[in-house]
Amino acid sequence: MEPANDVSHTELSVTFQPPLFLERRGWVFEILRREGVHNVLDVGCGEGDLISCLCNPAPWLLAPPPSVLKSLVTSATVQREEIECSKLQAAVAHESYLHPTKVMGLDISATDLAYAIQGTAPRPQSTDSLSVSSIRWEPFEVEIWQGGLQSINPEFVDVECIVSTEVIEHLPENVLQDFAPIMLGAYHPKLLLITTPSYTFNARFTAPDSPASARSGFLDPTGRTNRIFRHHDHKFEWTIEEFTTWCEQVADEWEYEVEVGGVGKPLEKDEWGRDEELGHASQTAAFRRRDGADYAAGRAQRLQQVASLQDVENREQHVLLSAHVHEANEKARQPVSLPEIGDLTKARMIYYRDAVMRLRELWFDDEIAMACGGWIEVFVRAVEGHPDLRLLTTDTEGLTDWEIEVVGEARHDEKVLWRNDVRYEDSDGSTLSSAWTTELESPVPEHPVMGDLEGVKSHWEDSSKDDMVFGDKISPQWPTSTLLPDNWGADEARSWGPAADWGEDVTIPAVDTDAVW
């Protein structure tokens, strides 16, 4: 196919959405989530972009043992038909989050590591309902190490997963030869995840008949080829065939399985129809260890035979620059009784002036989350067992799209009137309860939209301390849909007037907070 315009002497426009570095990071996080990885080493961590994302706490703990739920039941708990455990487990699993316990970063650049240290430092814990920090439910450690990957660090042995994105192409030949023996032989992680640029894809930057001068970039600095690379420090860029061959060879040598793939397809369609042929911009490889005593013995024996590692004990050792400890919230795994959680939930809904709220809106009210000890399953059971609350599940798989409704006499507080005969549908398809007011006939309060409120809590990020730290960074933990209860000034139909008026005419059921906390 001939292009419409003569572009043989210019580079073609090639753009990615999301940006290519985010696609690589998304590939890593997806595997970490799927495999339930808790311990990660980032080799070539640079400024700590990836590991600082891993510092974001999960919004809740992994499921509690059944004994915990049984211990929270009291005589005040209403015995209703509970949601099937399988449905609850599936809903929680659908919104899976990473639960890392320890992350380590290694790089040779002290300048870059200074940013990594800063970006992974603990932040103040939430202490009140107006705090902007996210609650951490699990203790978490971060270690930042300086040194070359050709040295063996005993602290890295048996690490669960090693990540090395866009690193191997920077390694000189004498270091590259030690990469697989050290990563797969000495450290033998369960998983090794690597990415590297695809030289095959580079043809996508120019037309098929373009002269070499049309391609901007960097001539192979080693002089081994006449290839044009993407970065001045790249020592090589492999074709799809070259990368696949290397991966399969080292996987077989060190008793691993490997899955080779790629990420990064440009938005623009290639005028010459080469999209399928040229593949992805970044190549990926996921190595999985073959487990068993025989495989382990084979790796150990092979490691002793690697000639290039005979002097490894004389090499410069890694230096630990920083060790951060992120403490868990003191309420973690310390839930109160189910009736107390239910009472608190009802009180918060009355305060928010909404008879139906999404589960996620209430969970990100820190008081409720702390009352549950960080277990969202406890929250679900507390709602199910409360006489004045009803759990409304949906056909969607996500747990946080479920809703909680105030029912019965509790809908008619002394000064707060709900009408339960009408329900409205919000613009996003969710159900909005018929509005209650204080002696108002209109089903929707006629207050102006509040806009931004000073001091109102955001459950996702602190704009003064960008939790993405280094600019364009993706968080693996916090979806943008979990910000504020969407009746807090999000739109006119769900806003409740000036902040100063909130709660003036609301009778909140008594909750013994001293007993709770």
N, C-alpha and C positions, 0 to 999 in steps of 0.2 A: 504493500500500500504506500502510495506517495503522499507526503505531507502537503498541506495546502500552501505553505510558505517555505522559502528557502532558509533553513536554519542550520545548514551544515557547518557554519563557522561560528556558531554561538552555542552556549550551554542551554539545555532545556530547563524549564521550571519544574522543580521537583519539591513538593511540600507534603508534610504529614500532619494529620489531625486525628488523635492527639499527637503532640510532638514525639519524635522518635525516642527520646530518652524516657518519656513517660510510658511508652509502649513496652520498652524493655523492663522498666520497673514493674509495670503491671503484670508482665509475664512471671517475674520472680515472685511477686506477692501472691499470685494465684496458686502457684505451686506450694508456697509456704503454708497458705491457708488449707489447701486440699490435703496436705500431708500432716497437718497439725504440728508443725515444727516449733520448738520452744527455744532452741539454742542455735545461734547463727554467727558465722565468721564472715566478714566482708573483706576479702583480699583486694587491696588496691582501693580502699574506701575513699581516698581523696578527702574532700571537705565534709564527708559524712552525710551526704544527701540521703542515701538509703537507710543508714542506721538511725538517723534522726527521725525518719518516718516510723521506724519500728519502735521508737520511744513513745509513740502515742498509745495511751492505754486503751484496752478494749472497754466497751461501755458496760459490760457485765462479766461475771465469772462463768467458767464452765459449769455445767449442771451439777447440783449438789447430790450427794448420796441420798437414797430414799429415806434413810433414818432421820435426816435433817427435817424434811417436810413433816414426817410423823410427829416429831418432837414439838412442832410449832402449833399443832392443833390443840384447841381448848374446848371447854364445854360450850363456849359462845359461838363456835364455828358451825355455820349452817351446813348440814349434810345434803349436798346437791350432787347430781350426776356430774362427775368431773370430765373435763376434756380428755379424750383418749391420750394416753402417754405418747403413743406413736405420732399423733398429730402435733402435740406440743413439741416433741423432739424434732420433728421435721421442720416445724416453723422456726425454731431456734437455729437449727443447722442451716437453714436457707440464708440466714443473716449471719453467717459465720464470720468471726473476727480472729485475728492473730492474737495469741496469748504467749508472747515470748517471755522467757525468764532471764535470759542472758544473751547479750549481743557483744561481739568483739569486732574491732576494726583494725586493719593493718595497712600502713602505707609508709613510703620512704620520705615523704615531704613533711617536714616539721611545720612549714607555713600552712599547708592544707590541714594538717591535723589540729592546729590551733582552732580552726573553725569547727572541726568535728567535736572537739572537747566542749566548746561553747554550745554547740547545737544539741548535745546530748545531756547537758547538765540538768539536774532535777529542777522542777518549777514548784512554786508554792502550791500546797494542797488546798483544796476547797475547805473552807471553814464555816461558811454561811450560805444562805440562799441567793445572795447577790454575787457570789464569787464567779470569776470568769474561767477558772481552771477546771479541767476535767478530773473527775475522781479516778484515782488509780486503785484497783481492787487487788492487784497482785504485786508482790515485791519484784524488782527488776534491776539487773546489773548491766552496766556498760563499761567495757574496757577499751582503751585506745592505745594501740601499740605502734611504735616506730621501728622500721627495719625492712630489709629486703626479703622477698619471699623465698630466696634460695637458702635461707637459714631455717632450721627446724626449731619450732617453739613447743616445748612439752605441754603448754597450756592449751594448745589447739588440738591435741590428740583426742580422738573420739568425739569431736564436735559434731553435732547432729547434721548441720548443713553448712557448706561453704559456698559463698556467692562471689563471683568474679566477673563483673560486667565491663566490657570494653577495656580489658587489661592485657590479655596475652599478646595482642598485636604491638604492644609497646616494649616487649621483652627482647633483649638481645639473645642471640643464639645460645650462648653459654648459660643463660638463665632459663630460657624456654625449655631446654633439655631436662631441667630439674623440676619443672612445673608439675607434670603428672606424677613422677615418683614421690614428691613431697606431699602434694594435695591428696592423691589417691592411695599412695603407699604408706607414708609416715602418719598422716592424719586420718586416713580411711573414714571419711564421714559417710553417713547414710546417703546423703545427696551432695552432688557438686553441680552448681548451675553456672554456666558461663555463656557470655555473648561476645561476638566479635564482628567487625564489618564484613560485608560480603563484597569481594572484588567483582564477582559476577554481576552484581547489581550496578556497579559503577558505569557500565555501558548505558544505563538509563539516563545519564546526565547529558549525553550527546546523541546526535543522529547517527545511524549506522555508517554513513559515508563521511563522517567528520574527520578532519585531520587531527593529529595529536595535539596541535596547538589550540584547538577549540576547547580542550579540557583544562580547566584550572585545577590546581592541586599541587601535590608535592611528589617529585620524582623519587623513586625508591632510594633512600639514603644509603642503603648497603651496597648498591651497585650490582646486586645479583640479578635484577630484572630491569626492564624499561617501563614498569608499571607506574601509573600516576596514583598516589594515595590521597586519602582524605585529610590526613593530619601530618604535620611535619615530623612528629616523633614516632610515627608508625614504622616498625621494622619490617613488617610484611602485611599484606591483606590477602586472604585466601579466597579462592573460588569455592563454590559450593562443593565440588568434587574433592578439592584439597582438604577442606575442613572436615568433611564427612570421613574421609580416609584417616585423618589424624585421630578423630574422636573414636572411631571403631578400633583403631590399633591400640590406643592407650587403654580403652575400656577392656579389651580382651586381655591385655597384659596385666592389668591390676584387678581383675575379677569384678568388673562392673558391667551393667547393662547401660546402654545409652540411647537416647531418643534425640535425634537432630531435627531442628526445624528453623523457624525464623519469625521475625516480627517486622512490621514496617512496610506498608504498601502505600505508594503515593496517591494523593487525591486525583492527580491528573492521569488521564488515560493515555497510554503511549500511542503515538500516531502510527507507529510501525507494528503494533500488535505484539510487542515483546514482553508484556507484563508477566505472563505465566512463565516464560523462558528465563527471565532475569530474576525472578523470585523476590525475596525480601531484602530490605536494606541491611538489617542486622541478622546474623545467624545465631541460633541458640542451640545449646546442648545440655540436656539434663541427664547426668550420670546417676545411676542407682546401684548401690553396693549389693553384691551377691552375699548373702549371709550364710554362715555355717563355719564350723571349726576348720574344715579343709580349706575353704576359701581364705580364711584369715591366716592360716599357716602358710599358704602359698604366697600371700602378699608379703608377709614378714620375711620369708626366705628370699623373695625377689628383691626386696629393699636392700638386703645385705649384699646383693650382687651388683648393685648399680655403681659403676666405676666412678661416675662424676660426684658421688656423695661420700667417697672415702675420706675426704677432708672436711666433712660437714661440721665436725666438732670444733674445728679451728676457725670457723666463720664467725663474723660479728653477730652477736646475739641481739634479739629484739629488746627494746626498752619500753617498759610500761610507763606511759606518760600520764594516764588518768584512769581512775576507777570510780565511777559514779554508782551510787546506790539510791534507787528510787523506792522509797518506803510505801507500803500499801496503806490505805486509809484505815484508821483504827476501828471502823465499823465493819470492815470486810469480814465475811463469814460469821458475823454476830447478829443475826436477825432477831427482831422481836417477834411476838406471837402474831399469828395470822389475823385475829380480830383487831389488834392494834394497828396493823398495816392497813386493814380495810377502813377503820375509822379515820386514819390519817388521809387516806385516798379520798374519802367522801368529803372531808373538810377542805382539802385542796380544790376539789371540783366546785364546791360552793364558793370558795374564794375566787376562783377563776370565772365564776358565773357561767358554767356550761354543764348541762345535764348529760351530754355525751362528749367524751374526749378520746382521742387516740391513745392507745397504750404508751406509745413512744413519747407523747407530750408529757405524760405523768411520770414516766420513768426518768426523764431528764430533769425532773424536780429532785434536787439532791436529797431532800428530806426523805422522800419515799424510797429512793434507791438505797440510802443508808439504812433505813428501817428494814429493808429486805436483805441487808448484808451483802449487797452486790449480786444477788441471785435473782434473775428475772423470773425464773420458774416459781420462786417463792411469791413474787408479786402476783402472778397468774392465779396461784392457789388461794391467795388471800382474797382476791376479788371474787373468785368462785364461791368462797365460803362465807361471804358477808351478806347479811339479809337485805341491805339497801343498795347493793351493787349487782350489776349483771355484766358478764363478759360477752361481747358480741364478736364472734369470730367471722372471718371473711373467707371467700373462696381463694383469695390470693395466698401465696405460700409464706409471705413475710409476717412474722410475729408482730412487728411494731405497727402494722396496719390494722390490727385488731382494735376494737373500741371498748370503752368502759362506760356504762350508763348507770345513772342514779335512778332507782326505782322506788315504788311504793310511797309511803308517807314522807319519806325523805325529800321527795320532789317539792314539797310544800313547806318550806322553812317559814319561820315566823314573819320575815320580811322579804323573803326571796321566793317568788312564784314562778314555777315552771309550768308551761302548758304541755301536757304529754299527748295531746290529740293531733299535733301537727309536727311534721319533720321536714326539713328542707335539705336539698342537695347542694353541697358546695361546688364551686367551679371545678375543683379537681376530682369530682365524683364521689367525695366522701359525704357521709350523712351528717347534717347539722341539726341538732335538736331544735324544736321550736323555742324561740328566745323567751326568756323570762325577764321581767323587769320589776321594779318596785311600783306597783299600781299603774303600769303603762299598758294600754291596750294593743299598741303596735307590736307585732312579733319580732321586730328588729330594733334595737336601741338606736335612737336618732342622734348619735354623737358624731363629731367629726373624727376622721382618721387621725390617730395619735402620731403616726410617724415614728421617728427614732426616739427612744426614751433613754435619757441619761440614767445609767445605773442598772438598766434591765439586763438580766443575765443572758448571755449567749452560751449555749451548751456545747458549741463546736469549736470556737477559736477565740483567742484574745488578739484583737487587731493591733494592740500595742506590742505584742510579742508573737509575731507570726510563727505559728507552730510548724511552718514549713521551712523556716530558718534561712534557707539559701535561695529564696526566690521561687522559681517555678518548680514546685515540688508537690508530689501527690501523697496524700495521707491514706494509709491502708485501713484506717479505722473508722473515720467519722463521715458518714454520708451527709451531703448538704441538705437533705430533707429533714434532718433532725436538729432544727434550730430552736425555735420557740413554739409554745402553744400558739396555733394559728388564729386564736382569737385575741392576741395581743397586738392589735394595730396592724395586722397583716392586710386587711381590707376593711372597707366601711361596714360590710355586713357582719363582720366578726369582731369589731373593735368596741371598746367599752368606755370611751370618753377619757378625759384627762386622768393622768395617773393619780392625781391628788384625790379624785373621787372614788378610787377603787376601795372597796371594803367598807365604805362609810355606812351603807345600809345593809350590810351582810351579817347575819348571825352565824358564826362558825361554831359548830358543835364542839363542846369542850374536849380537848385532848390533853391528857396528862403527859406533857413533853418530858417532864423530869423522869417519869416512869419509863418512857420510851428510851431516853438516852442516858 
